[in-house]
Amino acid sequence: MDYLNRQIKFTGFGESHANELKAKMESGISDFILLHNQEFGKDITTAGLHFRKSDNSDLYFFNKYDLLVKNNQQQSPVKQTFYINQKEDNITLKEGYNLLSGRAIQKEHTPKEGEKYKAWLQLDFKETDKNGQFKVKQFHSNYGYDLEAALHKHTIQELSNNDGIKRLLESLERGNRQQVTYGEAGKEQKVFLEASPQFKSINFFDSNMNRILASSLTARPEILEATKQQVPDQSLSSSPAKKETAKSVEAKEEAPKKQKKQKIQR
């Protein structure tokens, strides 16, 4: 029971389920589900944590959790099942929420054979398997996405010291949409950003969570000059409610350069 309580806690479900877990285990029931509700801002999540008793002993195992996310931008809730193993690379509640919100996370994977490796994961809301699960896109290190290098293309004040870089990288790797201070002193502005491994870039958002182009911000002149002939950083999270595809975003961003500022509604 102590082990399961720690597993629940470190998967992001807190410590409030201890009494219910104890009662269920003491009853000797073969399998049971614990419900967990949590809000992230205005978004509502509901999780069902599945436990099952071993056929050969009195041990119980935390096998998986079903996660449902509902927000105002989705026509209907979306859900996914995340499986639990006995290692430390499980997808946490916050990471599951970020995935179902269309964002990417970076996780360390431990294969049955071979060395550990890291890969970015993102749900493909256009494809499901036979069980109705969204398929998972993986972007390994050989795909060529360097998050820190993508960040350093921009004047982000949190990158001014090693501690700031570390905290920002860790937050983005968990799939968070992180607020940063963009621009030089006296010209700075608060924006939000998220990692976009598929497009090897960074997505920027204003305070209303509307997508904005990197070129509309106070970027370093040499970076803007170097990217004038290229398609600017882009990618939309692939939430089922999104009506714009990455291709449509590309078309918008190839509009005449006289247009100084564009916004892509999230």
Buried (B, 14 or more C-beta within 10 A) or exposed (E): EEEBBEBBBEBBBEEEBBEEBEEBBEEEEEEBEBEBEBEBEEBBBBBBBBBBBEEEEEEBBBBBBBBBBBBEBBEEBBBBBBEBEEEEEBBBBBBBBBBBBBBBBBBEBEEEEEEEEEBBBBBEBEEEEEEEBBEBBEBEEEEEBEBEEBBBBBBBBBBEEEEBBEEBBEBBBBBBBBBBBBBEEEEBEEBBBBBBBBBBBBBBBBEEEEBBBBBBBBBBEEBBEEBEEEEBBBBBBBBBBBEBEBEEBBEBBEEEEEEEEBBBEB
